[in-house]
């Protein structure tokens, strides 16, 4: 089971980024996203609407404290200060995995509690990109299929087509 934790959501500043983190997590096989920071009903409704329309079982939950999530899980904290993620991928499985994505300044406690602090690059980059790259490698480009979706996109080289 893959879950994602988005740290420090700020409604005004992070609305689209946090939504994109959730969309990437869902589309690549995570079952749940937790988030800390400001509780955002609009964010939750948006993520739930996408899941309902496009299928799959994906949950979103606001939490006040993240520490309990770290217990009995492999915790991968995505940070540009971490070691090269490719050097540890062979040690990480999708079983009981929590992937942590920062927002505002990440507390040092996260670095200490994480099983792995990894970077997809050691240059400034988007947390959305980091999650996408990491999850792509984690699932070996085997993305889930959401057969229960009301809306299903048919791959097309031009235009938008639906099943």
Secondary structure per residue as TSV (DSSP state, phi and psi in degrees):
chain	resnum	aa	ss	phi	psi
A	1	X	-	360.0	128.1
A	2	X	E	-106.9	127.0
A	3	X	E	-126.9	156.9
A	4	X	E	-125.9	141.9
A	5	X	E	-117.9	120.1
A	6	X	E	-100.3	116.5
A	7	X	E	-88.3	140.2
A	8	X	E	64.4	44.0
A	9	X	E	-63.5	131.5
A	10	X	-	-119.7	120.8
A	11	X	H	-53.7	-52.8
A	12	X	H	-69.9	-42.2
A	13	X	H	-84.8	-35.6
A	14	X	H	-109.9	8.5
A	15	X	H	-51.8	-53.2
A	16	X	H	-73.9	-40.0
A	17	X	H	-63.3	-46.5
A	18	X	H	-62.4	-38.8
A	19	X	H	-63.3	-42.6
A	20	X	H	-66.5	-35.6
A	21	X	H	-59.4	-45.5
A	22	X	H	-64.4	-41.6
A	23	X	H	-63.2	-43.0
A	24	X	H	-64.2	-46.2
A	25	X	H	-56.8	-49.8
A	26	X	H	-62.3	-47.9
A	27	X	H	-68.2	-19.9
A	28	X	T	-106.2	9.8
A	29	X	T	110.4	4.0
A	30	X	-	-71.5	152.2
A	31	X	-	-100.7	-16.0
A	32	X	E	-159.2	149.2
A	33	X	E	-125.1	131.4
A	34	X	E	-103.4	154.0
A	35	X	E	-144.9	146.5
A	36	X	E	-110.1	178.1
A	37	X	E	95.0	-145.9
A	38	X	S	-75.1	131.8
A	39	X	-	-69.8	132.2
A	40	X	-	-133.2	97.2
A	41	X	H	-60.6	-38.4
A	42	X	H	-62.5	-42.7
A	43	X	H	-60.0	-48.2
A	44	X	H	-62.3	-44.6
A	45	X	H	-62.0	-40.5
A	46	X	H	-62.9	-46.5
A	47	X	H	-65.1	-43.0
A	48	X	H	-64.9	-37.1
A	49	X	H	-64.5	-44.4
A	50	X	H	-60.6	-45.3
A	51	X	H	-62.5	-40.6
A	52	X	H	-67.3	-43.1
A	53	X	H	-72.2	-42.4
A	54	X	H	-99.6	-5.2
A	55	X	-	93.0	179.1
A	56	X	S	87.2	163.2
A	57	X	-	-106.2	105.1
A	58	X	-	-138.4	129.6
A	59	X	E	-116.1	155.9
A	60	X	E	-129.4	138.3
A	61	X	E	-145.8	129.9
A	62	X	E	-83.8	134.6
A	63	X	-	-130.3	151.3
A	64	X	S	-88.4	-37.2
A	65	X	-	-125.5	135.1
A	66	X	-	-94.9	-17.4
A	67	X	G	-54.9	-39.9
A	68	X	G	-65.8	-26.6
A	69	X	G	-65.6	-27.2
A	70	X	G	-75.1	-16.3
A	71	X	T	-71.0	133.7
A	72	X	T	59.5	29.0
A	73	X	S	-131.5	155.4
A	74	X	E	-84.1	121.6
A	75	X	E	-110.2	119.4
A	76	X	E	-110.7	113.5
A	77	X	E	-96.5	119.1
A	78	X	E	-86.4	117.7
A	79	X	E	-149.3	145.0
A	80	X	E	-71.0	-9.4
A	81	X	E	-91.3	-2.5
A	82	X	E	-83.2	174.7
A	83	X	E	-74.1	161.3
A	84	X	E	-58.9	119.1
A	85	X	G	-59.6	-28.2
A	86	X	G	-67.0	-22.0
A	87	X	G	-78.6	-15.4
A	88	X	T	-119.4	-3.6
A	89	X	G	-55.7	-33.6
A	90	X	G	-69.3	-12.8
A	91	X	G	-95.9	-10.7
A	92	X	-	-107.4	131.4
A	93	X	-	-120.5	168.1
A	94	X	S	-82.9	1.0
A	95	X	T	-79.0	122.6
A	96	X	T	53.2	49.1
A	97	X	E	-107.3	134.0
A	98	X	E	-119.6	119.9
A	99	X	E	-101.8	124.8
A	100	X	E	-104.0	128.8
A	101	X	E	-122.2	124.7
A	102	X	-	-76.8	169.1
A	103	X	-	-132.9	-101.2
A	104	X	S	-67.8	-175.3
A	105	X	S	-50.8	126.8
A	106	X	-	-82.8	132.7
A	107	X	-	-64.1	144.7
A	108	X	H	-59.0	-30.7
A	109	X	H	-55.2	-36.2
A	110	X	H	-63.2	-45.2
A	111	X	H	-60.6	-40.6
A	112	X	H	-71.7	-36.7
A	113	X	H	-83.4	-21.3
A	114	X	-	-67.6	145.5
A	115	X	S	-69.3	-38.8
A	116	X	E	-140.9	135.5
A	117	X	E	-110.9	110.0
A	118	X	E	-128.3	153.7
A	119	X	E	-125.3	142.7
A	120	X	S	-83.8	-16.0
A	121	X	-	-162.0	156.7
A	122	X	S	-101.8	27.6
A	123	X	S	-115.1	157.1
A	124	X	-	-55.8	135.3
A	125	X	-	-158.9	173.1
A	126	X	-	-80.9	141.3
A	127	X	H	-66.1	-27.7
A	128	X	H	-66.0	-45.8
A	129	X	H	-63.5	-42.7
A	130	X	H	-59.7	-45.4
A	131	X	H	-64.0	-43.2
A	132	X	H	-61.7	-46.7
A	133	X	H	-64.7	-46.4
A	134	X	H	-62.2	-47.8
A	135	X	H	-66.7	-34.8
A	136	X	H	-58.3	-45.6
A	137	X	H	-68.5	-37.5
A	138	X	H	-62.2	-45.0
A	139	X	T	-95.0	8.2
A	140	X	T	51.5	44.1
A	141	X	T	58.3	22.7
A	142	X	-	-101.9	89.4
A	143	X	-	-84.8	149.8
A	144	X	-	-69.6	155.9
A	145	X	-	-108.6	132.6
A	146	X	-	-108.1	83.0
A	147	X	T	-69.8	-20.6
A	148	X	T	-89.1	6.0
A	149	X	-	-73.0	145.1
A	150	X	S	-74.6	-31.0
A	151	X	S	-115.2	126.0
A	152	X	-	-131.2	128.4
A	153	X	E	-88.1	130.6
A	154	X	E	-93.6	122.2
A	155	X	-	-56.1	134.6
A	156	X	-	-148.6	140.7
A	157	X	S	-76.5	-20.7
A	158	X	S	-143.2	132.4
A	159	X	S	83.7	-174.8
A	160	X	-	-116.8	125.2
A	161	X	E	-129.5	144.3
A	162	X	E	-126.0	153.5
A	163	X	-	-80.6	360.0
